[in-house]
């Protein structure tokens, strides 16, 4: 009997705003039959369906507070448990801090699972700014239309993910992939990393 760890692929995907994370997540999810867990989607789902966790999360958000890690982890746990025969999970937008990464490891460990790799899509700021401003023209997203707001998002991203890089590097699970080039080329780079695990 194979241990779950042996055949599950659990990936954490990082990427600055505009690095193409959404596009690539969709592809990887299909190729490797992964369940894509986006914390944004989870929050929306739980709040919309007025679940206990959704109500709890909303009570913090209404006060303008950050939702505590244990609430977010609980949502993730329920999502993982709903998909017991999954071949693996693609975590998107989580973990965002070292304490979240530790909580995620603890939870996966309890379920005889682990993170296989964390992959960061890297691209330099100038390229991403161009991309986002371009996207802002069609997406109507206010935060994509203002260069100083975009730069701010990058700064916040770097500050938050720097400790995560160190955390996963220590476990030899951190990989960077260039997010520059055509969508197919970037996909191939990601596939190379995952197939080498």
Secondary structure by P-SEA (a helix, b strand, c coil): cccccccbbbbbbbbccccaaaaaaaaaaaaaccccccaaaaaaaaaaaccaaaaaaaaaaaacccccaaaaaaaaaaaaaacccccbbbbccccccaaaaaaaaaaaaaacccccbbbbbcccaaaaaaaaaaaaacccccccccaaaaaaaaaaaaaaaaaaaaaaaaaccbbbbbccccaaaaaaaaaaaaaac
